[in-house]
Amino acid sequence: MAQVWQPTRLTRGQLEERRLFAEPFLWEGKLSSTQLAELCGVGSSAVRNWRRHLRELGSLEATVASGPPRRLTDEQRAEIITLLQASPDLQHYPDQRWTCPRVRAIIGLRFDVWYHVDHLSRLLHAWGFSRQKPVKRPLSKTKRQWSRGLRQVCGITPKVRRAL
């Protein structure tokens, strides 16, 4: 028997499509597990699992992959978003920036949920916040004042142009 089903990539949708392709053959019961496995490009143990699943649930349609439960409630998330939309407290954060470690500390201290900093950046993006890079600019108002301060800090002596 020639192999009919041979996808190049097995996404979740393609896996379901393959199972649904095999479902009528399973209902008919004319093909053995080995024959159906060869037809679908899977092992015979997968076909046996499909038979069992079909017998127990009546269908080979995909189930919802819910993932782990959320660690924060909707109210807690709304409170965090409201807090982040406001500026940070000047006494604690004089540079007025929300960084992932700071947000992690706020969430952890307030709700006792401690996210990893890398995961928190993904959560913040999902909540509608974008990554902000601080603009690097001199603290002084003019470049001349900034460069003068830099020379003083670094010990750089300026080249003096002498008039001829």
Beta strands, then each sheet from edge to edge (+ up, - down):
end
